[in-house]
Amino acid sequence: MPMETLLMFAREPIPGQVKTRLAARLGAEPAARLYGAFISDLVETMQAGPHRLVLVVTPADAVPRFSAWYGVETWPQADGDLGCRMAAALSQALPGKAVLIGSDLPHMPLSRPRSAFAALDDHDVVLGSTEDGGYDLVGMKAPLDIFSGMRWSHAAVLSDTLARCTPYRTQVLEQTFDVDDFADVRRLTTMPLGRHTRRALDNLA
């Protein structure tokens, strides 16, 4: 069996520097606490899998803090735009199978990245689609140049990426959502959640 590495991108939850759209509604400190809860629950969920879990974090000087907080392997994110940073992390995790997820997904079940690892048996690329036209997950088993020059943060990121994947066998997982604004937070309140996010939401209420 090739090594399976699950990478999770995260930012240090510093008020005013994370979840700025939520901060406009909730305040900078509550938004940062909520985001920190997302990370904690995702780490607990994803640690239950048979894969190697690696946090890939920014800023770089936060690596020792994340490592101490969560007790898992932690790398700094590379320089450059999102595509450069994702490509660098995926390449560092290979050879084997590498799946990368974001950290705006406290509702993500372990089954989603596990499905991505399984799909890589027969595919070169796996993408997890989201309602906003992007993706919450990307997986590959060899370094592939699919991110160079990409434009990010618009409604056609998934379709633009798929256009770059035409030479490769590509699987798209079922659609989900990531938490960007207050409407997304309200959706979370009706879903099964980990203890950290549930406590943070209760405190907001």
N, CA and C atoms as an extended XYZ file, in Angstrom:
615
Properties=species:S:1:pos:R:3:atomname:S:1:resname:S:1:resid:I:1 pbc="F F F"
N         0.840       -1.197        0.000 N   MET     1
C         0.000        0.000        0.000 CA  MET     1
C         0.878        1.251        0.000 C   MET     1
N         0.641        2.205       -0.927 N   PRO     2
C         1.401        3.455       -0.896 CA  PRO     2
C         1.021        4.264        0.341 C   PRO     2
N         1.967        5.062        0.828 N   MET     3
C         1.671        5.913        1.984 CA  MET     3
C         0.567        6.898        1.640 C   MET     3
N        -0.361        7.079        2.577 N   GLU     4
C        -1.437        8.044        2.430 CA  GLU     4
C        -1.182        9.204        3.399 C   GLU     4
N        -1.089       10.415        2.859 N   THR     5
C        -0.862       11.596        3.675 CA  THR     5
C        -2.019       12.557        3.511 C   THR     5
N        -2.652       12.899        4.619 N   LEU     6
C        -3.719       13.890        4.622 CA  LEU     6
C        -3.141       15.210        5.123 C   LEU     6
N        -3.154       16.202        4.262 N   LEU     7
C        -2.655       17.541        4.567 CA  LEU     7
C        -3.829       18.452        4.909 C   LEU     7
N        -3.677       19.268        5.919 N   MET     8
C        -4.726       20.216        6.274 CA  MET     8
C        -4.141       21.616        6.346 C   MET     8
N        -4.592       22.505        5.473 N   PHE     9
C        -4.171       23.902        5.504 CA  PHE     9
C        -4.869       24.625        6.655 C   PHE     9
N        -4.122       25.448        7.369 N   ALA    10
C        -4.707       26.219        8.463 CA  ALA    10
C        -3.923       27.508        8.663 C   ALA    10
N        -4.627       28.512        9.149 N   ARG    11
C        -4.010       29.769        9.551 CA  ARG    11
C        -4.051       29.861       11.069 C   ARG    11
N        -3.073       30.512       11.645 N   GLU    12
C        -3.133       30.731       13.080 CA  GLU    12
C        -4.351       31.618       13.377 C   GLU    12
N        -5.191       31.208       14.344 N   PRO    13
C        -6.451       31.943       14.582 CA  PRO    13
C        -6.244       33.245       15.345 C   PRO    13
N        -5.664       34.212       14.686 N   ILE    14
C        -5.388       35.520       15.272 CA  ILE    14
C        -6.550       36.466       14.942 C   ILE    14
N        -7.169       37.080       15.946 N   PRO    15
C        -8.285       37.997       15.668 CA  PRO    15
C        -7.890       39.073       14.670 C   PRO    15
N        -8.773       39.284       13.710 N   GLY    16
C        -8.535       40.284       12.684 CA  GLY    16
C        -7.794       39.764       11.475 C   GLY    16
N        -7.233       38.541       11.581 N   GLN    17
C        -6.470       37.984       10.463 CA  GLN    17
C        -7.099       36.730        9.870 C   GLN    17
N        -8.175       36.237       10.468 N   VAL    18
C        -8.865       35.059        9.963 CA  VAL    18
C       -10.364       35.334        9.927 C   VAL    18
N       -11.056       34.674        8.998 N   LYS    19
C       -12.511       34.741        8.891 CA  LYS    19
C       -13.012       36.184        8.960 C   LYS    19
N       -12.476       37.016        8.091 N   THR    20
C       -12.798       38.437        8.144 CA  THR    20
C       -14.259       38.715        7.781 C   THR    20
N       -14.836       37.893        6.908 N   ARG    21
C       -16.252       38.101        6.587 CA  ARG    21
C       -17.126       37.786        7.791 C   ARG    21
N       -16.776       36.746        8.524 N   LEU    22
C       -17.497       36.448        9.751 CA  LEU    22
C       -17.238       37.508       10.812 C   LEU    22
N       -16.016       38.001       10.875 N   ALA    23
C       -15.665       38.994       11.876 CA  ALA    23
C       -16.502       40.258       11.720 C   ALA    23
N       -16.867       40.585       10.489 N   ALA    24
C       -17.684       41.773       10.279 CA  ALA    24
C       -19.045       41.644       10.951 C   ALA    24
N       -19.509       40.409       11.125 N   ARG    25
C       -20.808       40.161       11.769 CA  ARG    25
C       -20.655       39.797       13.244 C   ARG    25
N       -19.651       38.994       13.562 N   LEU    26
C       -19.516       38.449       14.911 CA  LEU    26
C       -18.541       39.213       15.795 C   LEU    26
N       -17.613       39.942       15.168 N   GLY    27
C       -16.494       40.527       15.884 CA  GLY    27
C       -15.244       39.700       15.644 C   GLY    27
N       -14.091       40.349       15.704 N   ALA    28
C       -12.843       39.681       15.345 CA  ALA    28
C       -12.503       38.536       16.296 C   ALA    28
N       -12.642       38.746       17.593 N   GLU    29
C       -12.262       37.702       18.543 CA  GLU    29
C       -13.207       36.500       18.500 C   GLU    29
N       -14.546       36.678       18.495 N   PRO    30
C       -15.421       35.509       18.360 CA  PRO    30
C       -15.195       34.744       17.057 C   PRO    30
N       -14.954       35.460       15.965 N   ALA    31
C       -14.711       34.777       14.687 CA  ALA    31
C       -13.432       33.957       14.743 C   ALA    31
N       -12.389       34.506       15.375 N   ALA    32
C       -11.135       33.765       15.502 CA  ALA    32
C       -11.304       32.548       16.402 C   ALA    32
N       -12.057       32.697       17.508 N   ARG    33
C       -12.300       31.549       18.386 CA  ARG    33
C       -13.077       30.457       17.655 C   ARG    33
N       -14.051       30.862       16.860 N   LEU    34
C       -14.826       29.883       16.099 CA  LEU    34
C       -13.935       29.154       15.104 C   LEU    34
N       -13.091       29.890       14.413 N   TYR    35
C       -12.184       29.258       13.455 CA  TYR    35
C       -11.212       28.308       14.159 C   TYR    35
N       -10.705       28.706       15.319 N   GLY    36
C        -9.849       27.809       16.085 CA  GLY    36
C       -10.567       26.532       16.464 C   GLY    36
N       -11.863       26.631       16.766 N   ALA    37
C       -12.657       25.441       17.070 CA  ALA    37
C       -12.793       24.543       15.843 C   ALA    37
N       -12.953       25.157       14.670 N   PHE    38
C       -13.000       24.358       13.438 CA  PHE    38
C       -11.739       23.504       13.314 C   PHE    38
N       -10.578       24.133       13.513 N   ILE    39
C        -9.316       23.409       13.378 CA  ILE    39
C        -9.255       22.263       14.378 C   ILE    39
N        -9.609       22.537       15.627 N   SER    40
C        -9.527       21.510       16.667 CA  SER    40
C       -10.405       20.319       16.342 C   SER    40
N       -11.633       20.571       15.892 N   ASP    41
C       -12.528       19.459       15.573 CA  ASP    41
C       -12.056       18.679       14.354 C   ASP    41
N       -11.551       19.391       13.345 N   LEU    42
C       -11.053       18.690       12.161 CA  LEU    42
C        -9.858       17.807       12.504 C   LEU    42
N        -8.953       18.315       13.330 N   VAL    43
C        -7.807       17.497       13.735 CA  VAL    43
C        -8.283       16.241       14.449 C   VAL    43
N        -9.226       16.381       15.381 N   GLU    44
C        -9.720       15.216       16.105 CA  GLU    44
C       -10.391       14.228       15.162 C   GLU    44
N       -11.172       14.734       14.219 N   THR    45
C       -11.843       13.847       13.265 CA  THR    45
C       -10.843       13.129       12.376 C   THR    45
N        -9.890       13.870       11.830 N   MET    46
C        -8.991       13.299       10.837 CA  MET    46
C        -7.902       12.433       11.460 C   MET    46
N        -7.622       12.604       12.739 N   GLN    47
C        -6.656       11.740       13.403 CA  GLN    47
C        -7.151       10.308       13.512 C   GLN    47
N        -8.445       10.106       13.367 N   ALA    48
C        -9.010        8.773       13.505 CA  ALA    48
C        -8.757        7.889       12.283 C   ALA    48
N        -8.261        8.454       11.200 N   GLY    49
C        -8.016        7.675        9.994 CA  GLY    49
C        -6.670        6.987       10.008 C   GLY    49
N        -6.471        6.027        9.095 N   PRO    50
C        -5.201        5.303        9.034 CA  PRO    50
C        -4.084        6.043        8.323 C   PRO    50
N        -4.368        7.230        7.831 N   HIS    51
C        -3.387        8.019        7.089 CA  HIS    51
C        -2.463        8.770        8.048 C   HIS    51
N        -1.423        9.338        7.475 N   ARG    52
C        -0.544       10.290        8.173 CA  ARG    52
C        -1.196       11.666        8.058 C   ARG    52
N        -1.366       12.350        9.189 N   LEU    53
C        -1.976       13.681        9.199 CA  LEU    53
C        -0.896       14.732        9.394 C   LEU    53
N        -0.911       15.750        8.530 N   VAL    54
C         0.056       16.849        8.598 CA  VAL    54
C        -0.702       18.167        8.530 C   VAL    54
N        -0.470       19.041        9.495 N   LEU    55
C        -0.964       20.410        9.408 CA  LEU    55
C         0.036       21.238        8.610 C   LEU    55
N        -0.473       22.035        7.672 N   VAL    56
C         0.373       22.902        6.850 CA  VAL    56
C        -0.113       24.320        7.118 C   VAL    56
N         0.700       25.110        7.835 N   VAL    57
C         0.166       26.295        8.487 CA  VAL    57
C         0.886       27.573        8.066 C   VAL    57
N         0.208       28.662        8.315 N   THR    58
C         0.751       30.003        8.132 CA  THR    58
C         0.305       30.857        9.308 C   THR    58
N         1.163       31.764        9.775 N   PRO    59
C         2.511       32.080        9.319 CA  PRO    59
C         3.511       31.006        9.703 C   PRO    59
N         4.688       31.075        9.101 N   ALA    60
C         5.681       30.023        9.311 CA  ALA    60
C         6.094       29.912       10.773 C   ALA    60
N         6.141       31.043       11.484 N   ASP    61
C         6.586       30.967       12.875 CA  ASP    61
C         5.543       30.345       13.803 C   ASP    61
N         4.358       30.022       13.258 N   ALA    62
C         3.331       29.351       14.050 CA  ALA    62
C         3.515       27.836       14.092 C   ALA    62
N         4.465       27.309       13.333 N   VAL    63
C         4.654       25.849       13.287 CA  VAL    63
C         4.839       25.255       14.680 C   VAL    63
N         5.752       25.762       15.526 N   PRO    64
C         5.909       25.149       16.851 CA  PRO    64
C         4.663       25.273       17.711 C   PRO    64
N         3.886       26.338       17.544 N   ARG    65
C         2.669       26.494       18.333 CA  ARG    65
C         1.617       25.472       17.909 C   ARG    65
N         1.401       25.306       16.609 N   PHE    66
C         0.456       24.300       16.140 CA  PHE    66
C         0.895       22.906       16.581 C   PHE    66
N         2.176       22.630       16.475 N   SER    67
C         2.685       21.317       16.864 CA  SER    67
C         2.414       21.053       18.343 C   SER    67
N         2.599       22.071       19.184 N   ALA    68
C         2.347       21.913       20.619 CA  ALA    68
C         0.855       21.793       20.917 C   ALA    68
N         0.040       22.572       20.208 N   TRP    69
C        -1.402       22.541       20.470 CA  TRP    69
C        -2.015       21.199       20.090 C   TRP    69
N        -1.618       20.650       18.956 N   TYR    70
C        -2.330       19.507       18.400 CA  TYR    70
C        -1.532       18.207       18.417 C   TYR    70
N        -0.227       18.287       18.647 N   GLY    71
C         0.561       17.070       18.747 CA  GLY    71
C         0.660       16.282       17.461 C   GLY    71
N         0.548       16.967       16.317 N   VAL    72
C         0.688       16.289       15.028 CA  VAL    72
C         1.797       16.959       14.231 C   VAL    72
N         2.280       16.251       13.228 N   GLU    73
C         3.327       16.782       12.357 CA  GLU    73
C         2.845       18.086       11.721 C   GLU    73
N         3.701       19.087       11.678 N   THR    74
C         3.307       20.414       11.189 CA  THR    74
C         4.388       20.976       10.276 C   THR    74
N         3.955       21.486        9.110 N   TRP    75
C         4.860       22.123        8.158 CA  TRP    75
C         4.428       23.569        7.948 C   TRP    75
N         5.357       24.434        7.561 N   PRO    76
C         4.961       25.783        7.140 CA  PRO    76
C         4.444       25.754        5.705 C   PRO    76
N         3.503       26.638        5.413 N   GLN    77
C         3.079       26.798        4.030 CA  GLN    77
C         4.182       27.494        3.240 C   GLN    77
N         4.277       27.154        1.970 N   ALA    78
C         5.257       27.777        1.085 CA  ALA    78
C         4.837       29.214        0.778 C   ALA    78
N         5.716       29.955        0.139 N   ASP    79
C         5.397       31.301       -0.315 CA  ASP    79
C         4.566       31.221       -1.590 C   ASP    79
N         3.953       32.325       -1.941 N   GLY    80
C         3.225       32.401       -3.199 CA  GLY    80
C         1.722       32.364       -3.004 C   GLY    80
N         0.994       32.323       -4.116 N   ASP    81
C        -0.461       32.304       -4.038 CA  ASP    81
C        -0.945       30.926       -3.606 C   ASP    81
N        -2.256       30.770       -3.519 N   LEU    82
C        -2.820       29.517       -3.030 CA  LEU    82
C        -2.368       28.328       -3.869 C   LEU    82
N        -2.316       28.501       -5.181 N   GLY    83
C        -1.893       27.399       -6.046 CA  GLY    83
C        -0.464       26.982       -5.774 C   GLY    83
N         0.422       27.946       -5.612 N   CYS    84
C         1.822       27.631       -5.292 CA  CYS    84
C         1.919       26.891       -3.971 C   CYS    84
N         1.149       27.338       -2.985 N   ARG    85
C         1.221       26.727       -1.663 CA  ARG    85
C         0.648       25.310       -1.659 C   ARG    85
N        -0.438       25.107       -2.394 N   MET    86
C        -1.005       23.755       -2.476 CA  MET    86
C        -0.067       22.816       -3.223 C   MET    86
N         0.471       23.280       -4.340 N   ALA    87
C         1.369       22.435       -5.126 CA  ALA    87
C         2.590       22.032       -4.316 C   ALA    87
N         3.146       22.982       -3.549 N   ALA    88
C         4.327       22.676       -2.752 CA  ALA    88
C         4.019       21.642       -1.680 C   ALA    88
N         2.880       21.794       -0.998 N   ALA    89
C         2.528       20.852        0.058 CA  ALA    89
C         2.267       19.456       -0.497 C   ALA    89
N         1.531       19.377       -1.598 N   LEU    90
C         1.246       18.074       -2.200 CA  LEU    90
C         2.529       17.410       -2.672 C   LEU    90
N         3.402       18.168       -3.296 N   SER    91
C         4.660       17.601       -3.776 CA  SER    91
C         5.509       17.090       -2.618 C   SER    91
N         5.513       17.829       -1.503 N   GLN    92
C         6.304       17.415       -0.346 CA  GLN    92
C         5.783       16.108        0.252 C   GLN    92
N         4.480       15.864        0.112 N   ALA    93
C         3.873       14.657        0.684 CA  ALA    93
C         4.056       13.426       -0.199 C   ALA    93
N         4.407       13.619       -1.450 N   LEU    94
C         4.563       12.509       -2.388 CA  LEU    94
C         5.993       11.994       -2.372 C   LEU    94
N         6.224       10.709       -2.806 N   PRO    95
C         5.310        9.781       -3.471 CA  PRO    95
C         4.344        9.126       -2.485 C   PRO    95
N         3.351        8.498       -3.066 N   GLY    96
C         2.273        7.899       -2.301 CA  GLY    96
C         0.966        8.499       -2.780 C   GLY    96
N         0.028        8.665       -1.863 N   LYS    97
C        -1.224        9.358       -2.141 CA  LYS    97
C        -1.294       10.549       -1.200 C   LYS    97
N        -1.603       11.715       -1.745 N   ALA    98
C        -1.715       12.918       -0.933 CA  ALA    98
C        -3.066       13.563       -1.171 C   ALA    98
N        -3.753       13.889       -0.090 N   VAL    99
C        -5.031       14.593       -0.134 CA  VAL    99
C        -4.904       15.818        0.753 C   VAL    99
N        -5.327       16.970        0.230 N   LEU   100
C        -5.240       18.226        0.959 CA  LEU   100
C        -6.639       18.770        1.180 C   LEU   100
N        -6.920       19.189        2.422 N   ILE   101
C        -8.207       19.798        2.742 CA  ILE   101
C        -7.973       21.174        3.360 C   ILE   101
N        -9.018       21.977        3.374 N   GLY   102
C        -8.976       23.246        4.065 CA  GLY   102
C        -9.391       23.082        5.514 C   GLY   102
N        -9.548       24.214        6.208 N   SER   103
C        -9.924       24.154        7.618 CA  SER   103
C       -11.201       24.932        7.911 C   SER   103
N       -11.976       25.264        6.881 N   ASP   104
C       -13.274       25.929        7.057 CA  ASP   104
C       -14.400       24.907        7.017 C   ASP   104
N       -14.127       23.699        7.507 N   LEU   105
C       -15.004       22.557        7.262 CA  LEU   105
C       -15.211       21.723        8.523 C   LEU   105
N       -15.724       22.295        9.603 N   PRO   106
C       -15.861       21.511       10.833 CA  PRO   106
C       -16.840       20.354       10.705 C   PRO   106
N       -17.685       20.398        9.676 N   HIS   107
C       -18.678       19.350        9.440 CA  HIS   107
C       -18.151       18.239        8.532 C   HIS   107
N       -16.910       18.342        8.051 N   MET   108
C       -16.397       17.324        7.133 CA  MET   108
C       -16.231       15.987        7.860 C   MET   108
N       -16.853       14.921        7.358 N   PRO   109
C       -16.651       13.617        7.975 CA  PRO   109
C       -15.355       12.973        7.491 C   PRO   109
N       -14.846       12.054        8.275 N   LEU   110
C       -13.643       11.327        7.884 CA  LEU   110
C       -13.844       10.589        6.566 C   LEU   110
N       -15.077       10.211        6.270 N   SER   111
C       -15.354        9.447        5.046 CA  SER   111
C       -15.010       10.234        3.782 C   SER   111
N       -15.012       11.575        3.847 N   ARG   112
C       -14.749       12.341        2.614 CA  ARG   112
C       -13.297       12.192        2.162 C   ARG   112
N       -12.293       12.485        2.999 N   PRO   113
C       -10.929       12.220        2.526 CA  PRO   113
C       -10.651       10.742        2.295 C   PRO   113
N       -11.302        9.859        3.070 N   ARG   114
C       -11.092        8.433        2.829 CA  ARG   114
C       -11.610        8.052        1.435 C   ARG   114
N       -12.710        8.643        1.010 N   SER   115
C       -13.210        8.404       -0.351 CA  SER   115
C       -12.225        8.910       -1.389 C   SER   115
N       -11.581       10.037       -1.092 N   ALA   116
C       -10.593       10.581       -2.027 CA  ALA   116
C        -9.392        9.653       -2.153 C   ALA   116
N        -8.904        9.144       -1.031 N   PHE   117
C        -7.784        8.194       -1.106 CA  PHE   117
C        -8.180        6.964       -1.929 C   PHE   117
N        -9.388        6.467       -1.729 N   ALA   118
C        -9.836        5.296       -2.487 CA  ALA   118
C        -9.927        5.615       -3.976 C   ALA   118
N       -10.412        6.810       -4.318 N   ALA   119
C       -10.542        7.181       -5.723 CA  ALA   119
C        -9.194        7.272       -6.413 C   ALA   119
N        -8.144        7.568       -5.664 N   LEU   120
C        -6.811        7.673       -6.265 CA  LEU   120
C        -6.257        6.316       -6.705 C   LEU   120
N        -6.908        5.230       -6.327 N   ASP   121
C        -6.506        3.929       -6.870 CA  ASP   121
C        -6.658        3.912       -8.385 C   ASP   121
N        -7.707        4.600       -8.887 N   ASP   122
C        -8.031        4.539      -10.316 CA  ASP   122
C        -8.012        5.902      -10.997 C   ASP   122
N        -7.656        6.950      -10.279 N   HIS   123
C        -7.655        8.297      -10.846 CA  HIS   123
C        -6.355        8.996      -10.506 C   HIS   123
N        -6.047       10.016      -11.296 N   ASP   124
C        -4.839       10.810      -11.061 CA  ASP   124
C        -5.099       12.000      -10.152 C   ASP   124
N        -6.316       12.549      -10.224 N   VAL   125
C        -6.689       13.736       -9.460 CA  VAL   125
C        -8.076       13.514       -8.872 C   VAL   125
N        -8.272       13.972       -7.642 N   VAL   126
C        -9.596       13.981       -7.012 CA  VAL   126
C        -9.853       15.389       -6.508 C   VAL   126
N       -11.053       15.905       -6.759 N   LEU   127
C       -11.464       17.215       -6.281 CA  LEU   127
C       -12.793       17.076       -5.543 C   LEU   127
N       -12.936       17.794       -4.430 N   GLY   128
C       -14.199       17.815       -3.705 CA  GLY   128
C       -14.922       19.118       -3.976 C   GLY   128
N       -16.052       19.060       -4.646 N   SER   129
C       -16.725       20.289       -5.082 CA  SER   129
C       -17.458       20.963       -3.925 C   SER   129
N       -17.554       22.293       -4.013 N   THR   130
C       -18.299       23.077       -3.032 CA  THR   130
C       -19.323       23.962       -3.740 C   THR   130
N       -20.320       24.392       -2.977 N   GLU   131
C       -21.443       25.118       -3.550 CA  GLU   131
C       -21.044       26.464       -4.148 C   GLU   131
N       -19.936       27.019       -3.707 N   ASP   132
C       -19.524       28.331       -4.207 CA  ASP   132
C       -18.700       28.252       -5.489 C   ASP   132
N       -18.598       27.050       -6.067 N   GLY   133
C       -17.871       26.896       -7.315 CA  GLY   133
C       -16.407       26.556       -7.141 C   GLY   133
N       -15.992       26.311       -5.918 N   GLY   134
C       -14.612       25.919       -5.656 CA  GLY   134
C       -14.515       24.483       -5.208 C   GLY   134
N       -13.510       24.192       -4.391 N   TYR   135
C       -13.375       22.837       -3.873 CA  TYR   135
C       -12.735       22.861       -2.494 C   TYR   135
N       -13.111       21.870       -1.701 N   ASP   136
C       -12.632       21.774       -0.321 CA  ASP   136
C       -11.548       20.723       -0.167 C   ASP   136
N       -11.222       20.040       -1.243 N   LEU   137
C       -10.305       18.899       -1.185 CA  LEU   137
C        -9.663       18.706       -2.543 C   LEU   137
N        -8.392       18.396       -2.548 N   VAL   138
C        -7.700       18.009       -3.773 CA  VAL   138
C        -6.734       16.889       -3.435 C   VAL   138
N        -6.717       15.883       -4.281 N   GLY   139
C        -5.824       14.761       -4.061 CA  GLY   139
C        -5.120       14.363       -5.337 C   GLY   139
N        -3.905       13.837       -5.196 N   MET   140
C        -3.154       13.331       -6.340 CA  MET   140
C        -2.115       12.339       -5.847 C   MET   140
N        -1.558       11.576       -6.775 N   LYS   141
C        -0.548       10.584       -6.407 CA  LYS   141
C         0.766       10.804       -7.141 C   LYS   141
N         0.855       11.901       -7.864 N   ALA   142
C         2.099       12.341       -8.503 CA  ALA   142
C         2.007       13.846       -8.673 C   ALA   142
N         3.117       14.567       -8.618 N   PRO   143
C         3.052       16.024       -8.793 CA  PRO   143
C         2.537       16.384      -10.189 C   PRO   143
N         1.475       17.153      -10.241 N   LEU   144
C         0.870       17.561      -11.507 CA  LEU   144
C         0.729       19.076      -11.514 C   LEU   144
N         1.060       19.697      -12.628 N   ASP   145
C         1.018       21.151      -12.741 CA  ASP   145
C        -0.380       21.590      -13.168 C   ASP   145
N        -1.293       21.670      -12.197 N   ILE   146
C        -2.668       22.072      -12.514 CA  ILE   146
C        -3.051       23.410      -11.876 C   ILE   146
N        -2.143       24.016      -11.126 N   PHE   147
C        -2.484       25.245      -10.407 CA  PHE   147
C        -1.774       26.494      -10.926 C   PHE   147
N        -0.742       26.343      -11.741 N   SER   148
C         0.071       27.496      -12.152 CA  SER   148
C        -0.778       28.533      -12.879 C   SER   148
N        -0.682       29.782      -12.406 N   GLY   149
C        -1.388       30.863      -13.077 CA  GLY   149
C        -2.879       30.894      -12.848 C   GLY   149
N        -3.384       30.078      -11.920 N   MET   150
C        -4.814       30.052      -11.637 CA  MET   150
C        -5.254       31.363      -11.002 C   MET   150
N        -6.470       31.762      -11.317 N   ARG   151
C        -7.117       32.867      -10.616 CA  ARG   151
C        -8.021       32.267       -9.547 C   ARG   151
N        -7.936       32.800       -8.330 N   TRP   152
C        -8.631       32.210       -7.190 CA  TRP   152
C        -9.776       33.102       -6.711 C   TRP   152
N       -10.597       32.550       -5.841 N   SER   153
C       -11.679       33.287       -5.166 CA  SER   153
C       -12.705       33.831       -6.154 C   SER   153
N       -13.189       32.966       -7.023 N   HIS   154
C       -14.304       33.318       -7.894 CA  HIS   154
C       -15.131       32.053       -8.130 C   HIS   154
N       -16.260       32.204       -8.795 N   ALA   155
C       -17.251       31.129       -8.855 CA  ALA   155
C       -16.936       30.025       -9.859 C   ALA   155
N       -15.825       30.128      -10.580 N   ALA   156
C       -15.497       29.120      -11.580 CA  ALA   156
C       -14.159       28.441      -11.289 C   ALA   156
N       -13.711       28.464      -10.023 N   VAL   157
C       -12.423       27.852       -9.701 CA  VAL   157
C       -12.435       26.352      -10.000 C   VAL   157
N       -13.513       25.662       -9.629 N   LEU   158
C       -13.583       24.225       -9.902 CA  LEU   158
C       -13.564       23.950      -11.395 C   LEU   158
N       -14.393       24.646      -12.150 N   SER   159
C       -14.439       24.390      -13.590 CA  SER   159
C       -13.118       24.752      -14.265 C   SER   159
N       -12.466       25.823      -13.818 N   ASP   160
C       -11.156       26.172      -14.375 CA  ASP   160
C       -10.126       25.083      -14.075 C   ASP   160
N       -10.170       24.545      -12.857 N   THR   161
C        -9.232       23.479      -12.500 CA  THR   161
C        -9.513       22.216      -13.299 C   THR   161
N       -10.777       21.885      -13.464 N   LEU   162
C       -11.131       20.698      -14.251 CA  LEU   162
C       -10.644       20.826      -15.693 C   LEU   162
N       -10.676       22.036      -16.231 N   ALA   163
C       -10.179       22.239      -17.594 CA  ALA   163
C        -8.694       21.924      -17.684 C   ALA   163
N        -7.952       22.166      -16.608 N   ARG   164
C        -6.522       21.864      -16.582 CA  ARG   164
C        -6.267       20.375      -16.340 C   ARG   164
N        -7.299       19.662      -15.908 N   CYS   165
C        -7.146       18.243      -15.583 CA  CYS   165
C        -7.542       17.321      -16.729 C   CYS   165
N        -7.849       17.889      -17.897 N   THR   166
C        -8.314       17.033      -18.999 CA  THR   166
C        -7.319       15.955      -19.414 C   THR   166
N        -5.995       16.155      -19.257 N   PRO   167
C        -5.085       15.042      -19.609 CA  PRO   167
C        -5.093       13.909      -18.587 C   PRO   167
N        -5.760       14.129      -17.442 N   TYR   168
C        -5.654       13.180      -16.338 CA  TYR   168
C        -7.015       12.563      -16.015 C   TYR   168
N        -6.964       11.381      -15.436 N   ARG   169
C        -8.190       10.735      -14.946 CA  ARG   169
C        -8.592       11.450      -13.653 C   ARG   169
N        -9.771       12.076      -13.678 N   THR   170
C       -10.175       12.954      -12.584 CA  THR   170
C       -11.523       12.516      -12.020 C   THR   170
N       -11.611       12.517      -10.700 N   GLN   171
C       -12.850       12.203       -9.990 CA  GLN   171
C       -13.282       13.429       -9.192 C   GLN   171
N       -14.569       13.771       -9.245 N   VAL   172
C       -15.119       14.869       -8.456 CA  VAL   172
C       -16.060       14.282       -7.412 C   VAL   172
N       -15.808       14.598       -6.152 N   LEU   173
C       -16.660       14.125       -5.067 CA  LEU   173
C       -17.917       14.986       -4.963 C   LEU   173
N       -18.915       14.442       -4.270 N   GLU   174
C       -20.200       15.132       -4.130 CA  GLU   174
C       -20.017       16.506       -3.496 C   GLU   174
N       -20.970       17.373       -3.799 N   GLN   175
C       -20.859       18.772       -3.404 CA  GLN   175
C       -21.129       18.957       -1.913 C   GLN   175
N       -20.386       19.873       -1.315 N   THR   176
C       -20.611       20.269        0.073 CA  THR   176
C       -20.432       21.783        0.162 C   THR   176
N       -20.262       22.324        1.371 N   PHE   177
C       -20.035       23.763        1.512 CA  PHE   177
C       -18.933       23.989        2.534 C   PHE   177
N       -18.249       25.118        2.388 N   ASP   178
C       -17.314       25.542        3.425 CA  ASP   178
C       -17.893       26.778        4.113 C   ASP   178
N       -17.366       27.096        5.265 N   VAL   179
C       -17.961       28.134        6.103 CA  VAL   179
C       -17.259       29.457        5.836 C   VAL   179
N       -17.954       30.338        5.141 N   ASP   180
C       -17.390       31.643        4.788 CA  ASP   180
C       -18.108       32.801        5.458 C   ASP   180
N       -19.428       32.678        5.624 N   ASP   181
C       -20.182       33.823        6.129 CA  ASP   181
C       -21.190       33.372        7.182 C   ASP   181
N       -21.976       34.314        7.675 N   PHE   182
C       -22.873       34.024        8.784 CA  PHE   182
C       -23.968       33.032        8.389 C   PHE   182
N       -24.416       33.074        7.136 N   ALA   183
C       -25.418       32.099        6.693 CA  ALA   183
C       -24.870       30.676        6.794 C   ALA   183
N       -23.597       30.508        6.503 N   ASP   184
C       -22.977       29.188        6.633 CA  ASP   184
C       -22.905       28.761        8.096 C   ASP   184
N       -22.622       29.708        8.981 N   VAL   185
C       -22.594       29.393       10.413 CA  VAL   185
C       -23.971       28.940       10.872 C   VAL   185
N       -25.012       29.595       10.406 N   ARG   186
C       -26.372       29.197       10.783 CA  ARG   186
C       -26.670       27.784       10.290 C   ARG   186
N       -26.166       27.405        9.134 N   ARG   187
C       -26.358       26.030        8.654 CA  ARG   187
C       -25.690       25.026        9.584 C   ARG   187
N       -24.527       25.409       10.105 N   LEU   188
C       -23.811       24.502       10.995 CA  LEU   188
C       -24.633       24.125       12.218 C   LEU   188
N       -25.443       25.061       12.702 N   THR   189
C       -26.158       24.814       13.956 CA  THR   189
C       -27.132       23.652       13.857 C   THR   189
N       -27.494       23.246       12.639 N   THR   190
C       -28.442       22.139       12.458 CA  THR   190
C       -27.735       20.816       12.157 C   THR   190
N       -26.402       20.803       12.202 N   MET   191
C       -25.634       19.635       11.770 CA  MET   191
C       -24.910       18.987       12.942 C   MET   191
N       -24.578       17.689       12.810 N   PRO   192
C       -23.705       17.074       13.816 CA  PRO   192
C       -22.325       17.720       13.765 C   PRO   192
N       -21.811       18.101       14.933 N   LEU   193
C       -20.538       18.817       14.994 CA  LEU   193
C       -19.704       18.298       16.148 C   LEU   193
N       -18.405       18.561       16.085 N   GLY   194
C       -17.511       18.219       17.176 CA  GLY   194
C       -17.721       19.137       18.367 C   GLY   194
N       -17.146       18.762       19.475 N   ARG   195
C       -17.388       19.457       20.734 CA  ARG   195
C       -16.855       20.891       20.739 C   ARG   195
N       -15.750       21.141       20.064 N   HIS   196
C       -15.169       22.474       20.079 CA  HIS   196
C       -16.038       23.473       19.328 C   HIS   196
N       -16.479       23.083       18.133 N   THR   197
C       -17.334       23.970       17.343 CA  THR   197
C       -18.681       24.155       18.009 C   THR   197
N       -19.242       23.082       18.559 N   ARG   198
C       -20.535       23.199       19.241 CA  ARG   198
C       -20.433       24.165       20.418 C   ARG   198
N       -19.363       24.074       21.191 N   ARG   199
C       -19.186       24.985       22.323 CA  ARG   199
C       -19.031       26.425       21.839 C   ARG   199
N       -18.258       26.622       20.775 N   ALA   200
C       -18.063       27.982       20.257 CA  ALA   200
C       -19.380       28.567       19.751 C   ALA   200
N       -20.196       27.745       19.094 N   LEU   201
C       -21.503       28.221       18.619 CA  LEU   201
C       -22.423       28.529       19.780 C   LEU   201
N       -22.396       27.691       20.810 N   ASP   202
C       -23.231       27.961       21.986 CA  ASP   202
C       -22.827       29.275       22.635 C   ASP   202
N       -21.536       29.568       22.676 N   ASN   203
C       -21.070       30.820       23.252 CA  ASN   203
C       -21.524       32.020       22.426 C   ASN   203
N       -21.571       31.838       21.108 N   LEU   204
C       -22.072       32.917       20.254 CA  LEU   204
C       -23.544       33.193       20.526 C   LEU   204
N       -24.297       32.118       20.739 N   ALA   205
C       -25.737       32.270       20.972 CA  ALA   205
C       -25.990       32.999       22.285 C   ALA   205
